[in-house]
Amino acid sequence: MDTSAENRRVCWHSRRGMLELDLLLAPFAEAVYPDLDADAQEAYRALLREEDTDIFDWLVNRYPVPDPSLTAIVEHIQGYGRPPSVDTD
């Protein structure tokens, strides 16, 4: 399989038409997706098959992710772009 073509396809499908999701998913797909392991890439592609409103609700913690196989990728997306926490101890 041509991985560069697959990466472009995933980036394209990450543009959902819902601005809030586009701002979360598109940068993640471009910067992180190519370096994920095969299982995480499959989880991301499975996430993209879900409804936009459900994805958004999970990403903003409005509702828990009902499918345990998607929990790790949702958490990875949530953590992308956040600065690391700093211990003040």
C-alpha positions in Angstrom: 0.0 0.0 0.0 1.2 3.5 -0.8 1.5 5.1 2.7 1.8 8.6 1.4 -1.5 8.2 -0.5 -3.2 6.7 2.6 -1.9 9.6 4.7 -3.3 12.1 2.3 -6.6 10.3 2.2 -6.8 10.3 6.0 -5.9 14.0 6.1 -8.7 14.7 3.6 -11.2 12.8 5.6 -10.1 14.6 8.7 -11.6 17.8 7.2 -15.1 17.3 8.4 -16.8 20.6 7.5 -17.5 21.3 11.2 -15.0 24.1 12.1 -14.5 22.8 15.6 -13.6 19.3 14.4 -11.5 20.6 11.6 -9.4 22.6 14.1 -8.9 19.4 16.2 -8.6 16.7 13.6 -6.8 18.2 10.6 -3.6 19.3 12.4 -3.5 15.9 14.3 -3.9 14.0 11.0 -1.1 16.0 9.3 1.4 16.0 12.2 0.8 12.9 14.2 -1.1 10.3 12.1 1.8 9.3 9.8 3.9 8.4 12.9 1.3 6.3 14.7 1.6 2.6 14.9 -0.7 0.5 12.7 -3.2 -0.2 15.5 -3.5 3.5 16.4 -3.9 4.4 12.7 -6.7 1.9 12.4 -8.4 3.4 15.5 -8.1 6.9 14.0 -9.7 5.7 10.7 -12.4 4.0 12.7 -13.0 7.2 14.6 -13.4 9.0 11.2 -16.3 6.7 10.4 -18.3 8.0 13.3 -20.8 10.8 13.2 -19.3 14.3 13.5 -21.4 15.3 16.5 -20.4 12.1 18.3 -16.7 12.7 17.6 -16.9 16.3 18.9 -18.8 15.3 22.0 -16.1 12.7 22.8 -13.3 15.1 22.1 -14.7 17.8 24.4 -15.6 15.2 27.1 -19.3 15.9 26.8 -20.0 12.2 26.7 -17.7 9.2 27.3 -16.4 7.2 24.3 -18.7 4.2 24.1 -16.3 2.1 22.1 -13.2 1.1 24.2 -11.2 0.6 21.0 -11.5 4.4 20.3 -10.7 5.7 23.8 -6.9 5.8 23.4 -7.0 7.7 20.1 -9.5 10.2 21.4 -7.2 10.8 24.4 -4.3 11.1 22.0 -6.1 13.8 20.0 -7.2 15.6 23.2 -3.6 15.7 24.3 -2.2 16.9 21.0 -1.0 20.5 21.1 -1.4 20.9 24.8 1.6 22.0 26.7 2.9 19.4 29.1 1.9 19.9 32.7 4.5 21.4 35.0 4.9 20.1 38.5 5.3 22.9 41.0 6.7 20.6 43.7 
